Amino acid sequence: MPTDEFFKISRETSPYAVANETARLYGKDVECPAEWNDWLHNAQVIPKKLLPKSSDNMLMNLPNSTPVETLMCYIGIGDTYTPAHKDLCASSGQNLMCYTEEGGSSIWFMTESSSTPEVDAFFKKLGNEIDHETRVLSVKDLAKAHFNVYVARQRLGDLVLVPPRSCHQVINSGGISIKMSWSRMTIRGLMAAYYHELPLYRRRVCRPETYKIKSIIFYTLLQKASQLRALTERQEHGTAIAADLASVVDLFACILVEEYSGPAPQFDPLTPGTASSEPSSFDPRCYEPKDGCLVCDFCGADIFQTYFESENCCADSPDTAQASKSDPFVLCPGCYAEGRLCQCQRMTLLQCYSFDDLHKELQDAIIVLETYQTKNRLTIDAQRFDVQ
């Protein structure tokens, strides 16, 4: 629908839902105009730390060939809404109201991050999953909740910050309002995503990961190690970077344990080239997955290193009769370990790169961290990073 027509219909629609109403337009996940993007980053209105392209946003560590776009617009009138949900992968949300007509505003209902288990149980009692984003809670529903719910009205110029794993819903009020929304990923967000959100997505709700958490952790490991190495060589302090690197080292060590598949697996390099029994030349700083990404066809998890593939079945339908009509059927290690299979049940174990190369990157990061802490007379628990 053309933008002019969308606005014309919205202006002619009552700001309150009426009986027998059949449709009410709400523009969600609309591409943000380039001019607005430029203003956001150059007008010096929003603190730099909160901007999409901030150096504190770990999403920016992904290669330019595989970016994650989170900056979007939401356009609606009264009684349009966004159902209760959590932002993807424990990311931090920012929402700026940029334009309104006829007193347009938005009412936010938000929980504390620590209340996530209680909210999850509450939705189950109502017969819903919070991660399916299918329900808007009424005031009567919220009155029965055994957790705190914070309510705020967002008006023109207001910036709403949504903490990681906070459950929230938004109901628009009055005339047209336009909001810019974007996500950031912090180190703590990566930890929450890996330990809490990703297992939930895979085991219970099969929600597409989208944000490539394992890849972000890997590139953040490289970035933080490079930064700390440079600071150490210049004999400068970098306590915050060292703390970040220590956290990412722990995360990446867990990933390698999860992705380990024993000696001599078959390789299918994601960089352009022909698959062979030997890995391609490994340069993690030039890692470019084919077609932008590779995901599990069952749960939607991002494939970082190890996966199972069936060329007899296809991704659109795990049926041998359809195999020639689509890409091979792919499963992540977690789904395969839990018994999820394609119809033919003949799957090949593949890896994107040599495990030894990934392990070396981890060991190099540990050496950088230990060197920094030794030179600055700090202590480190050597057993903490034992990934033999």
N, C-alpha and C positions, 0 to 999 in steps of 0.2 A: 504494500500500500504506500503511495507517495506521501511524503511528510505533510504536504499542504492538506491533503484529504484527511489524514489522521488528526491534525489539529482542528480542522473544520468540524469533523464529527464530534470530537471531544468537547469543543466549545458549545455545541448544540445539545449535548447530553447533560441531564440533571446531575449535579454533584452528589446526589443521594440515589442509591439504588431504589427502584420502584417495583411494585408488584408486576409480575408477568414480563419483566425485562428479560430479553433474550441475549443481549450482548453488551459488553462494556469494555472498551479498548484500553489496553495497558501495554506500553512499549517496554519490553524487558531485554536486557543484554544488547542494547542498540549500540552500534559503533560510534565511538566518541569523535566528534569533528576535530580535524587536525588543529584548527585554530584554538579550540578549547584546551587541547593537549599542550600546545605551546604556551598558552596563558598559565596553565596550572604549574608548569615547570619554570617559567621565567618571570612571573609577576611578583614573586617573593611574598606571597600572601600566606601560603601554607609552609610550615616548618620543613626544611629540606629532608629531615629524617623521615618524614611521613610521606614523601613523594614516591610515585611508582618507580622512578629511576634512581632512587637513593642508593648509595653504596651500602647502606644497612639492609637493603632488600636482597635476600639470598636468591630470589627468583632471577635477579640480574646476572647471576653467575653462570647461567646456562649459555651455551654457544649461540651466536647470532642465527645459526641455521635452525635452531630448535627453540625459539622463544615461547614464552607463555604470556599471552595477552590477557590482562585482567581489567584494563581501563574500559569501562562501559557506561552507558547512560540508561536511565530509567525515566519514562515519561508517562504520567498518569493523572487522573482526576479523582475526585472523592469516591470512596468505596471501591477503589482498586487496591490490590494488596500483593505482598510477597508472603507466602506461607511460612510457618515456623521452620527454621532450619539452622544449621551451623555452616559457617563459611568453609570452603573446601580445605581439607588437609591441615587443619589448625592454623590457617593463615590469619593475619590481622586485617580487619576490614576498615576502610575509610569511605565515608559517604558525605558528599558536599552538595547542598541544595543550591543550584545555580540560577534558577529562574522560576517565577511563579506568576499566576494570574488569579484574580478574584480570591485572594487570601489563601492560596494553595499551601498546604503543609502536610507533614507526615507524622504519624504517631508510632513510636517505637516501643516495643515490649521486649525486654532483654533480661537474660539471666546471667549469673556469675559463671565464670569458666569452671569453677570447682563444683558447680551444681549439675554438671553434665550427666553423671550416673543417675541422679534423681529424676532429671528431665526425661532421660531415656526410659526409665521404668514407668514414669507417668504416661508417656505416649503409648507404651505397650498396653497399659490398662485401658486406654481409649481405643485400642485396636489399630494403632498407626506406628510407623517408624519415623523418627525425627529426620533421618537422612533421606527419606523418600520425598520430603518437601510437599506433602499433599494436604496438610491440614492447617487451617487458621483457627487458633484457640479463641473462644469467646471469653468475655469477662467472667461468665459463670464457670467456665472451665478453669480459668486462672485462679479463681477464688478457692478451688479445691486443691490447688497445688501446695505441696509441703516444702517449697523453696521460694526464695526471694525473687520477685519479678519487678524490674525497674521500668518505669514508664516515662517517656519524654516526648515532647512535641518539637519536631524539627521545622524551622522556618527558613526563609531566604537567608543565605549566608552562613547557616549553621553547618558545622562539620561534626559528624557523628563518628566516634571511634568504637569499633567492635572488637573486643578481646578474642584471642584464639579460643575456639571451642565454646564460645558463648552462644546459647540458643536464642534466636530472636525472630520476630516477625514485624512487618511494617504495613500499616494501613494508611492510605492516602486520604486527605480530607480537603474539601473545598474545590477550587478551580485547578487548572493545570499546574503541575509542578514538574521540573526537570532536575534530576540529581545525577551527579557524576559519582561513580563508585569504582574503587580499585582495591586490590589486595597486596599485602606485603608478607614476606616470609622471614621470620627472625630465627636465630639459632634455637631458641626455646620452642618456637613453632615447629622446627624440623624434628626436635626431640618428641614433641607431643604427636606429630603426624606419624612418625615411624613406630613409636611404641603403642599408640592408642588408636589413631584413626585408620591407618592402613589395614591392620588386622580386622577391624570392624568392617571396612569396605569389602574385603575379600571374603570373609567368613559368613557374613550375615546379609548385607544389603547389595552386594555386587555393584557398588557405585564406581563409575570410572574415576580413576585417580586424577588425571588431567595435569597435575602440577609436577610430575616426574621427580618425586621426593628423593629417591635413591641417587638419581643423576645429580640433583642439586647438592646433596650431601657430598658426593664425589668431587664436584667442581669447587665447592666451598672448601673442602680439604686442601685442594691444590692452591686455591687463592690465599687462604689463611697461612699455609706453610710458606708460600712465597713471601708474603708480607712480613712474617715473623723472621724469616731468614735474613731479609734485607735489614730489618731493625737490629738484629743481632750483629750483623757485619758492621753497622754504623754505631754500635754500642749505645743504642737508644732503648728506652723502655717501651714495652708494649704489652702491659699486663692484660688489658682487655682482649687483645688479639690472641694472646697465649691461652686465656681462659676459653675463648671461642674454639681455638684449635683443639684443646683438650676434649671439649665436648664432641666435636666433629670426629675426632679420632675414635672415641668410644662408639659413636654411631656407625662409622665405616667399618670398624672391626666386627660389629654385629652383622652388618650387611655381608661381609666376606664369609663369615661362618654360615650364614643362610644360603649364600650363592655357591658355596663350595660343592663340587660334584666328583671329586676324586681325580686321578691322573688321566691324561690323554683323552679328553672329550673331543667331539668333532667341533670344528670352528666354522662359523658363518659370519665373517667380518661384516659389520654394519657400514663400514666405509665402502665406497665404490670399489668393485673388484670381484674376483671369482672365489667362491668358497673352496677351501682346501683343508688338508689335515693339519696345516700349520697356520698360526695366527698371522694376520697382516702386521706390518711394522706398526708398533704401538706408540702413538703420540696422543696422550689424553687431552692435550690442549687443542687438538684438531679433530676431536671425536664428532662425527657427523652421522647420526643414524639415517639409514635409508628411509625415504618417504617421510622424514620428520620424526617418526616414533614407531615403536613396536609395542603392542599391548596384548595382554592376556585376553583371549576371545571368550573366556567364561566370566571372569570377575572384573575385567577392565583395568587391572594393575599395569603400571608401566614396567616394561621389561628392561632391566638395566644390564644384566650380565648373562644369567643362565635361563634357558627356557626349553620347552619340549615342543616339537613340531611334527605334524602329520601331513605328508604330502598327498595322502589318500583321501583326506577329508578337507573341506574348505571352511573358511572363516564364517561365511554367511550361513552355512548349514553344515554341522559336523557329520555329514552323510557322504559316503564314498561315491554315490551317484552324482554329486554336485562338485566333486573335487576339481574338475578341469575348468570350472566356471568362476573360480575366485582364488584368493590367496590361501596358502596352507593354513590349517588350523593350529593355533598356538596356545600353549598353556604356561602359566608361571609355575615355579617350583612348588609354591604353597598349594595351589589347586591340585597339581599332580600328586603331591604327597598325601592329600586328603581324599584321593580316589576319583577325582574328576577326570574324565577321559573323553576322547572323541568316539565315534561309533565303531571304527575299525580297531581301536585300542592298540594300534601300532604307532608309537611315537618315538622320535629320535631326540636324544639329548644334545643340545647345542649351546655354545657359549659365544658371546660377542667378541671377547678378547681373552688372551692368556690370563689365567688366574694369577700366575707368578708376577705378571706386570702390575696388576692391581695391588697385589700384596706388597710389591716393592714401593709403590707410591705411599702406602700406609706406613711402611717402615721408615721411609725418608721423612715423612711428617713427624713421626715419633722422635727421630734423631734431631730434627729441628727444634722440637719442643724441649727435649732433654738438654740440648746445647744452650738454649736460651735460659732455662731455669738454672743450669749449672753456673753460667756466667753471671747471673744475677743473684746467686747464692740462695736460690729457692729450692725447696725440697720437692721430690716427685716420687710417687709410689711406683716402682718399676713393674710390680705385678699387675698394676692397673692396665698396662698396655701389652700384656703377654698374649700374643695372638699366634703362637707357634702351632 
